[in-house]
Amino acid sequence: MNNFVLSIIIINVLFSYKGIQDRLFLDRYKFQVGPILAGQKLRLFTSGFLHIDYMHLGFNMYALYIFSDAVVDSLGVLNFLIVYVGSMFLGNLFSLAYHKNEPYYSAVGASGAVSGIVYSAVMLYPNMSLIMFPIPIPIPGYIFGIGYLLYSIYAMKKQLGNVGHSAHLGGAIGGFGLTLLLYPQLIFENPVMIGLLAIPIVLLFVVEKRITN
């Protein structure tokens, strides 16, 4: 694993440990619509390094570990950081827009940033093989990416589980856009695949009117 990625994982672990042990710390720095709209913009950043429990932390950090090398190897460390932090902010901004009328809506986690890295990795290596538990059959990365976003759109609209699906979507959109911005030749190298991966994003903005109301 790249040492820079390891540093990000360590920061997540330390901040999350503090938040899990200290509820006041968690409440002070988590994503919450009311305080953010009142001016506490720092929460858009700090919430991305907090997790509600160790399982939540472990899942996000494992996903980051699995997909980070593909992005670092193709884009470099600095551009990896741009995709990671940019996806974090865009995920939280999308979530803020979607839940703007819910002042008590709150969330924590690196899911937006990690979703951006996952989608970036899939764009760079669309034919990578992934095995998703409990299905023991390898699937191409682009199938996973499209399915992940379609499920996130459905889950967000249906408000399934105690999960920030809107942050996942915003983060993935950030990963898609920032990767193309940093590596635009992808459009010419594999236009069909990029078009396929764009379908769920276009679908989201076609069918979802709530964020613009």
N, C-alpha and C positions, 0 to 999 in steps of 0.2 A: 504494500500500500504506500502511496505517496505520503511523505512526511507532512506535507501541508494539509492533506485530507485528514490524516491522523490528528493533527492539531485541532481541526474543526470538530472532530468527534470528541476529543478530550474536553473542549470548551462546552460542548453540549452536555457531556456527562457531569461536569462540575456545576454548571448552572442548574441543570435538572435536579441534581442531588440536593442542592440548596433549596430549590423550590418545593421538592417533595417533603423535605424536613421542616420547612418554614412556610406555613400557609400565608402569612403576611407578605413575605417576599414574593410568592407566586401571585397573589392578588395585586401587588403593586406593579408588576411588570408583565402580566398576561395581556393578551389581546382582549379588549372589551370595548364595544361600540361607543357607549356613552362617554367614558373618559377620553377616548381618542378624538371624538367629535368636539369635545370640550377643550382640546389642545394638547393632550398628552400623546404626541406623535411618536415618541420614543418607543411606545409599546409595539408599534409596527415592526420594530427591530428586535427588541428584547424577547418578545413572545416566541420568536423563532428558535430560541435556545433553551426553552423550558418545555418540560413534558409532565404529563399528569401522573405517570407512574413508570416503573422500570420496564414493563412490557412495551409500553408506548415508545419509550426511549430506545429500547433494544431493536424494535422493528424498524424504526426510522434509520438508526445508525447502521444496521445490517444492510438495508437497501442502499444507503449511501456508499458503504464499503463495496458492495457488489458492482455498482454502476459507475463509480467515480473514475476508475482507471480509464475507461473508454473515452470519457470527456477530457481528462487531463492529457492523455496520450495524443488526442487529435487537436485539441485547442490550446493546450498549455495551461500552466498553473494560474496565471493572471486571468485568462478568459474563463477558466473554470470558476474562479471566484466571482467574476461578473455574472455568470449564469446562476450561481448559487444564491448570491445576495439579491440579484435582480429578481429571481423567481420568488424568493422569500417576500420581498416587498410587493410584487405584483399579486402574489397569492393573497396577502393580507389586504391589499387595496381592493381586490375583487370581492373578497369576503365582506369588507366594510361597505362596499356599494350594494351588495346583495342583501345585507342585514341592516342597512342604515336606519330602518324604522324599528329596530329591536335593540334599545339601549343597553339591555342586560345580557345580550348575546356575548359570550366569551369563548376563547379558545387558546390553546397553547400547542407548540410542537413545530418541528422542522419539516412538516409534511409538504408545505408549499415549496420550500427550497429543494427538498429531495425529489418531489414530483418533477420539478424543472430539470434536475440532473438526469432523472430516469428518462424523461422524454427526449432530452438532448442526446443521451447515449443511444436510444432507439433510432433517432434520426441519423446519427453518424454510422451506426451498425445495424441497419434494419433487419438483416438476416441472422442476427445473433440468436442462438438457441436458448430458450428459457424453459425451465420446468417449474410449474406453479403447483404447489400442494393444494389439493390432494390428487391432481391430475398428473400421472406419471409419464405423460407423453410430451416431448419437447415441442414448443411452439415458436414460430419466428417472432422476433422482437416487435416488428411492426404490427402483427396481429395483437400482441399483448398491449401495445400502446393505444391502438384504436379501441380495443375492448375496455381498457382501463378508463379512458375518457368517457366513453359511452355509458359505462356503469356509474361513473362519478356524476354525470349529468342527471341520470335517473335517480340516483341516491340523494342528490341535492334537492331535486324537486319534490321527492317523497319524504325528505328529512329522515332518512334511515339511520338509526343508531346514533350514538353520541360521538359523531365524527365530523370534522370540518371539511366536508366535501367541496365547499366553495373554494377553500384555500388550496385544495388539491388541484382543482380546475385552473384557478388563477396561476398557480405555480407552473403547471404543465404548459399553459399558454405562454407564460414568460420564458420557459425553456425553449419552446418552439421558436418564438420570435427572436430571442437573443442569439440562439444558435445560428439562425439564418443571417442575422446581422453580422456576427463574428466570422461566419464561414459561408458566405453567399454562394460559393461555387457548388454547394450541395444542390441548389436549384437546377443547375445544368448537368450535374453528374447523375442525379437520380430524380428527375422531375415527377415521374409517376408515383414513386414512393412518398415524396414530400407532399404531393397532392392527396394521396390516401390518408396520410397522417394529419392533414389539415381539415379533413371532412368533419370530424367531431367538433372542432373549434368553430367552423363555419355554422354547423348545425346548432351549436349552443346559442350563437348570436342571432340566428334566424328564429328559433322557437322560444327563446327566453326573453320575455319583455320586462320582467320585473326589475332588472338592474337599471333600466333606463327610465322607469316611471318616477 
